[in-house]
């Protein structure tokens, strides 16, 4: 069964890389988001918001895992090949490698043409910060940070959970991540209701984010830092990010590119000053966007290979017992 999951994961990886998420195709995340919105409106009230948020999360995950598990079971019942193919299709919907590349390049192309208003507009589609007054360097920073952070959230973390438990756990991860993105905010409305979603998302991303950041360094060269210096930046700067996980990929990319990430962001006019990551040997320019995308591709492929090696090691260990 280990190799069934790994075959499905590999097919899913390349399905997403080639096809991605066509906008007119049905997508499970849209259904999950709709479910979360309805539960948010129903349960995010009263004095027991933390309990209600935990119930909402449990209901979403139970529904997603049950439906996914049933569909996969039926596919394997028909034929093992049907099961592998169906798992691959389902898992591919949890991965966003092609989508991240497209989103990054949609910012990069107008930057290269010096069309800053268009670049700011495209950036606003993928970040929560205000983009109206950003200069070229800040537009690039927002894009690089988004692609770097989502290399784990959008690619390697779902691959990791798919390898552990097939399509059901891949969809479970995506549901957790969607809950966090919709209700996991530290504000008056969601501070209590979204607490469980935010904490579980931190747990689900703990291992994948760290593995991904380290693999980024392993598979990339740098003109600005030797490997020892890159490791030092990774382990010293990753913890500076407000998220316990997002800093690992951002710090790795900053070390590889020789740039500095973090800094002043505006959110609906409110200033947020994030700690800086990396040593600024060069200023951020448009060329750093495709370079970050290349890091994403290399580290994701290496992550997939690592999963195969891990699966083989587990299989050998089991055969010895």
PLY file of the C-alpha trace (Angstrom):
ply
format ascii 1.0
element vertex 321
property float x
property float y
property float z
element edge 320
property int vertex1
property int vertex2
end_header
0.00 0.00 0.00
2.95 2.35 0.61
3.91 2.21 -3.05
0.30 2.71 -4.16
0.27 6.01 -2.26
3.68 7.02 -3.61
2.66 6.24 -7.19
-0.47 8.33 -6.70
1.59 11.15 -5.15
4.01 11.11 -8.08
1.23 11.14 -10.68
-0.46 13.97 -8.76
2.78 15.95 -8.67
3.13 15.87 -12.45
-0.60 16.31 -13.09
-0.50 19.58 -11.17
2.77 20.61 -12.80
1.31 20.12 -16.29
-2.41 20.92 -15.88
-2.66 22.85 -12.63
-6.12 24.05 -11.60
-8.08 25.18 -14.69
-10.40 27.98 -13.46
-13.58 26.45 -14.87
-13.02 22.99 -13.38
-14.73 21.98 -10.11
-12.35 22.15 -7.18
-12.76 20.56 -3.72
-11.24 23.58 -1.97
-14.13 25.74 -3.21
-16.59 23.30 -1.62
-14.58 23.21 1.58
-14.48 27.01 1.66
-18.23 27.19 1.16
-18.78 24.77 4.05
-16.47 26.77 6.32
-18.29 30.02 5.46
-21.68 28.54 6.38
-20.37 27.11 9.64
-18.65 30.42 10.43
-21.93 32.30 10.07
-23.73 29.71 12.21
-21.31 29.07 15.06
-19.08 32.15 15.37
-21.18 33.78 18.07
-21.94 33.60 21.76
-19.56 33.16 24.69
-18.16 29.77 23.69
-16.43 30.74 20.45
-13.31 28.64 21.10
-15.43 25.53 21.66
-17.58 26.35 18.63
-14.46 26.84 16.49
-13.15 23.45 17.56
-16.51 21.87 16.68
-16.46 23.60 13.27
-12.96 22.31 12.57
-13.84 18.76 13.66
-16.97 18.75 11.50
-15.10 19.99 8.41
-12.27 17.47 8.81
-14.60 14.56 9.54
-16.67 15.34 6.46
-13.67 15.81 4.16
-11.76 12.73 5.34
-14.88 10.52 5.30
-15.98 11.48 1.80
-12.45 11.28 0.40
-11.75 7.98 2.13
-15.00 6.45 0.86
-14.33 7.52 -2.73
-10.77 6.14 -2.61
-11.95 2.88 -1.04
-14.52 2.40 -3.80
-11.93 3.18 -6.49
-9.50 0.58 -5.09
-12.39 -1.89 -4.72
-13.02 -1.60 -8.46
-9.33 -2.09 -9.32
-5.94 -1.12 -7.80
-5.10 0.91 -10.91
-8.40 2.78 -10.64
-7.57 3.51 -7.00
-4.12 4.87 -7.84
-5.48 7.05 -10.65
-8.34 8.41 -8.54
-6.01 9.13 -5.63
-3.67 10.95 -8.01
-6.51 13.16 -9.28
-7.67 13.98 -5.75
-4.16 14.66 -4.44
-3.40 16.89 -7.43
-6.18 19.25 -6.31
-4.31 19.82 -3.04
-1.09 20.92 -4.80
-0.53 24.35 -6.33
2.90 24.31 -7.96
1.73 25.44 -11.39
-0.63 27.98 -9.85
2.18 29.51 -7.80
4.37 29.78 -10.89
1.59 31.45 -12.85
0.79 33.87 -10.03
4.44 34.83 -9.65
5.03 35.34 -13.36
1.84 37.41 -13.69
3.54 39.91 -11.37
6.95 39.52 -13.01
5.89 40.19 -16.62
4.47 43.70 -16.03
7.46 44.50 -13.82
9.79 43.66 -16.71
7.75 46.03 -18.88
7.90 48.70 -16.13
4.12 48.58 -15.80
4.03 49.07 -12.04
0.25 49.66 -11.67
-0.44 46.30 -13.34
2.21 44.57 -11.23
0.69 46.02 -8.05
-2.75 44.81 -9.14
-1.52 41.27 -9.83
0.32 41.21 -6.50
-2.88 42.23 -4.68
-4.46 38.98 -5.86
-1.97 36.84 -3.93
-1.11 38.86 -0.79
-3.14 40.44 1.99
-1.00 43.57 2.29
-1.79 46.94 0.68
-0.07 47.17 -2.70
-1.16 50.55 -4.10
2.03 52.46 -3.21
4.69 49.74 -3.47
7.86 50.35 -5.48
9.55 47.68 -7.63
11.61 46.21 -4.81
8.62 45.91 -2.50
6.48 44.34 -5.25
9.21 41.76 -5.80
9.52 41.15 -2.06
5.81 40.43 -1.74
5.95 37.99 -4.64
9.11 36.22 -3.51
7.78 35.86 0.04
4.49 34.43 -1.24
6.10 31.87 -3.57
8.66 30.89 -0.92
6.13 30.46 1.88
3.67 28.55 -0.29
6.31 26.14 -1.55
5.61 24.36 1.71
1.93 25.22 2.23
0.96 24.66 -1.38
3.27 21.90 -2.57
5.43 19.91 -0.17
3.09 19.78 2.84
0.21 18.17 0.89
2.75 15.82 -0.71
4.01 14.87 2.75
0.55 14.09 4.13
-0.44 12.28 0.94
2.60 10.03 1.34
1.66 9.38 4.98
-2.02 8.56 4.39
-2.94 8.94 0.73
-5.67 11.21 -0.61
-7.68 11.35 2.67
-4.79 12.92 4.60
-3.86 15.19 1.68
-7.43 16.52 1.66
-7.39 16.72 5.45
-4.29 18.91 5.25
-5.89 21.13 2.61
-9.02 21.47 4.76
-6.91 22.45 7.79
-5.03 24.99 5.69
-8.27 26.40 4.29
-9.79 26.72 7.76
-6.70 28.59 8.91
-6.73 30.93 5.91
-10.40 31.76 6.48
-10.77 31.95 10.26
-7.27 31.67 11.75
-6.82 35.39 12.41
-5.76 37.07 15.64
-8.52 39.66 15.77
-11.75 40.27 17.69
-13.87 38.23 15.29
-11.66 35.15 14.95
-9.21 35.23 17.85
-11.25 32.62 19.74
-13.25 30.95 16.97
-10.22 30.37 14.74
-7.83 29.36 17.52
-8.06 25.60 16.91
-7.71 26.00 13.14
-4.59 28.14 13.51
-2.96 25.80 16.04
-3.68 22.67 13.99
-2.31 24.34 10.86
0.91 25.10 12.75
1.18 21.43 13.75
0.40 20.12 10.25
3.09 22.31 8.68
5.79 21.84 11.32
7.71 18.99 9.68
7.12 19.83 5.97
8.18 23.47 6.32
11.49 22.61 7.99
12.29 19.81 5.56
11.48 22.09 2.62
13.65 24.94 3.85
16.59 22.57 4.31
16.05 20.94 0.91
16.02 24.39 -0.71
19.57 24.92 0.53
20.69 21.45 -0.53
19.48 21.81 -4.13
20.48 25.44 -4.76
23.73 27.31 -5.26
24.35 30.89 -4.19
26.72 33.55 -5.48
26.55 35.37 -2.16
26.89 32.79 0.64
28.69 29.49 0.98
26.68 26.52 2.25
27.73 27.02 5.87
26.61 30.65 5.81
23.29 29.69 4.21
22.62 27.14 6.95
23.46 29.76 9.57
21.00 32.24 8.04
18.30 29.59 7.81
18.48 28.55 11.45
18.93 32.06 12.83
16.37 33.90 10.69
13.56 31.35 10.23
12.36 31.98 13.78
12.02 35.71 13.11
8.85 35.19 11.07
5.53 35.70 12.94
4.51 32.22 11.79
6.37 29.30 13.40
6.63 27.63 9.98
6.60 30.18 7.14
10.01 31.59 8.02
11.82 28.39 7.06
11.21 28.71 3.34
11.50 32.49 3.30
14.81 32.46 5.19
16.15 29.75 2.87
15.24 31.74 -0.25
16.73 34.94 1.23
19.99 33.10 1.95
20.16 31.59 -1.55
19.37 34.81 -3.42
21.46 37.06 -1.16
18.49 39.35 -0.51
16.60 40.57 2.52
12.97 39.65 3.14
10.62 41.02 5.76
10.17 44.71 6.52
7.29 47.17 6.59
3.90 45.98 5.34
0.60 47.84 5.34
-2.67 46.03 6.03
-5.70 48.26 5.40
-3.60 51.26 6.35
-2.14 49.69 9.49
1.65 49.33 9.54
3.19 45.97 10.40
6.97 45.85 10.87
8.29 42.33 10.33
11.78 41.34 11.34
14.26 41.10 8.46
15.55 37.79 7.15
18.73 37.39 5.14
21.68 39.64 4.33
20.97 42.19 1.55
23.90 41.69 -0.83
21.68 42.77 -3.73
18.43 44.70 -4.08
15.30 42.78 -4.96
14.59 42.95 -8.70
12.16 41.29 -11.09
14.68 38.55 -11.94
14.40 37.22 -8.39
10.82 36.07 -9.02
11.69 33.38 -11.62
14.71 32.45 -9.51
12.41 31.81 -6.54
10.09 29.77 -8.75
13.09 27.69 -9.86
13.98 27.06 -6.20
10.39 25.94 -5.63
10.56 23.47 -8.54
13.91 22.00 -7.52
13.08 21.61 -3.84
9.63 20.15 -4.58
11.13 17.53 -6.90
13.78 16.69 -4.30
11.05 16.45 -1.67
9.22 13.92 -3.86
12.41 11.88 -4.19
12.88 12.01 -0.42
9.36 10.61 0.05
10.23 7.67 -2.20
13.42 7.00 -0.26
11.48 7.22 2.99
8.84 4.83 1.69
11.50 2.32 0.59
13.19 2.55 4.00
9.89 1.90 5.79
9.12 -1.04 3.48
12.54 -2.60 4.14
12.18 -2.09 7.88
8.75 -3.75 7.90
10.06 -6.71 5.91
12.79 -7.26 8.52
10.40 -7.26 11.46
0 1
1 2
2 3
3 4
4 5
5 6
6 7
7 8
8 9
9 10
10 11
11 12
12 13
13 14
14 15
15 16
16 17
17 18
18 19
19 20
20 21
21 22
22 23
23 24
24 25
25 26
26 27
27 28
28 29
29 30
30 31
31 32
32 33
33 34
34 35
35 36
36 37
37 38
38 39
39 40
40 41
41 42
42 43
43 44
44 45
45 46
46 47
47 48
48 49
49 50
50 51
51 52
52 53
53 54
54 55
55 56
56 57
57 58
58 59
59 60
60 61
61 62
62 63
63 64
64 65
65 66
66 67
67 68
68 69
69 70
70 71
71 72
72 73
73 74
74 75
75 76
76 77
77 78
78 79
79 80
80 81
81 82
82 83
83 84
84 85
85 86
86 87
87 88
88 89
89 90
90 91
91 92
92 93
93 94
94 95
95 96
96 97
97 98
98 99
99 100
100 101
101 102
102 103
103 104
104 105
105 106
106 107
107 108
108 109
109 110
110 111
111 112
112 113
113 114
114 115
115 116
116 117
117 118
118 119
119 120
120 121
121 122
122 123
123 124
124 125
125 126
126 127
127 128
128 129
129 130
130 131
131 132
132 133
133 134
134 135
135 136
136 137
137 138
138 139
139 140
140 141
141 142
142 143
143 144
144 145
145 146
146 147
147 148
148 149
149 150
150 151
151 152
152 153
153 154
154 155
155 156
156 157
157 158
158 159
159 160
160 161
161 162
162 163
163 164
164 165
165 166
166 167
167 168
168 169
169 170
170 171
171 172
172 173
173 174
174 175
175 176
176 177
177 178
178 179
179 180
180 181
181 182
182 183
183 184
184 185
185 186
186 187
187 188
188 189
189 190
190 191
191 192
192 193
193 194
194 195
195 196
196 197
197 198
198 199
199 200
200 201
201 202
202 203
203 204
204 205
205 206
206 207
207 208
208 209
209 210
210 211
211 212
212 213
213 214
214 215
215 216
216 217
217 218
218 219
219 220
220 221
221 222
222 223
223 224
224 225
225 226
226 227
227 228
228 229
229 230
230 231
231 232
232 233
233 234
234 235
235 236
236 237
237 238
238 239
239 240
240 241
241 242
242 243
243 244
244 245
245 246
246 247
247 248
248 249
249 250
250 251
251 252
252 253
253 254
254 255
255 256
256 257
257 258
258 259
259 260
260 261
261 262
262 263
263 264
264 265
265 266
266 267
267 268
268 269
269 270
270 271
271 272
272 273
273 274
274 275
275 276
276 277
277 278
278 279
279 280
280 281
281 282
282 283
283 284
284 285
285 286
286 287
287 288
288 289
289 290
290 291
291 292
292 293
293 294
294 295
295 296
296 297
297 298
298 299
299 300
300 301
301 302
302 303
303 304
304 305
305 306
306 307
307 308
308 309
309 310
310 311
311 312
312 313
313 314
314 315
315 316
316 317
317 318
318 319
319 320
